Amino acid sequence: MRQTGYPELASHQEQHNKLMADVEKYKSDLDQGRKPNLVAVLNFVQNWLVQHIQKSDKKYSDHLNAHGLR
């Protein structure tokens, strides 16, 4: 991303940072014996798969393809 000058690099990194913070929160809750709200966890995973992978990563993929990288 940096090498090809991806214009949304900072935003993309921030999305990944938020993902890691959210995962750490779920892990911390489990480590402390708190049961997760399974609906919330499923919504979290679904949102990441749909919003990030299918949209943000797709834009990044398109950017790489436009720069001759795959």
C-alpha positions in Angstrom: 0.0 0.0 0.0 2.8 2.4 0.9 4.8 1.4 -2.1 2.1 2.2 -4.5 0.8 5.3 -2.8 -2.5 3.9 -1.8 -4.5 7.0 -0.9 -6.5 5.4 1.8 -3.6 3.8 3.6 -4.1 5.6 7.0 -7.8 4.8 7.0 -7.2 1.1 6.1 -4.6 0.8 8.9 -7.0 2.4 11.3 -9.7 -0.1 10.4 -7.2 -2.9 11.2 -6.2 -1.3 14.5 -9.9 -1.1 15.5 -10.3 -4.7 14.6 -7.4 -5.7 16.8 -8.7 -3.6 19.7 -12.2 -5.1 19.4 -10.7 -8.7 19.3 -8.6 -7.9 22.3 -11.7 -6.7 24.2 -13.5 -9.9 23.4 -10.4 -11.9 24.5 -10.1 -9.9 27.7 -13.8 -10.6 28.5 -13.3 -14.3 27.9 -10.1 -14.3 30.0 -12.0 -12.7 32.9 -14.8 -15.3 32.7 -17.4 -13.1 31.0 -19.5 -14.9 28.5 -19.7 -13.1 25.1 -23.0 -12.0 23.6 -22.9 -14.4 20.7 -25.2 -12.3 18.6 -22.8 -9.3 19.0 -19.8 -11.5 18.2 -21.5 -12.8 15.0 -22.6 -9.3 14.0 -19.0 -8.2 14.6 -17.6 -10.9 12.4 -20.2 -10.5 9.7 -19.6 -6.7 9.6 -15.8 -7.3 9.2 -16.3 -9.8 6.4 -18.8 -7.7 4.5 -17.7 -4.1 5.2 -14.0 -4.6 5.3 -13.0 -7.5 3.2 -15.6 -7.1 0.5 -15.4 -3.4 0.3 -12.1 -1.9 1.8 -9.9 -4.8 0.7 -11.6 -4.8 -2.7 -10.7 -1.2 -3.2 -7.1 -2.0 -2.2 -7.1 -4.9 -4.6 -8.4 -2.7 -7.4 -5.6 -0.1 -6.6 -2.9 -2.8 -6.8 -4.3 -4.1 -10.1 -4.2 -0.6 -11.5 -0.5 -0.5 -10.5 0.3 -3.8 -12.2 0.5 -5.8 -8.9 -1.5 -8.8 -8.0 
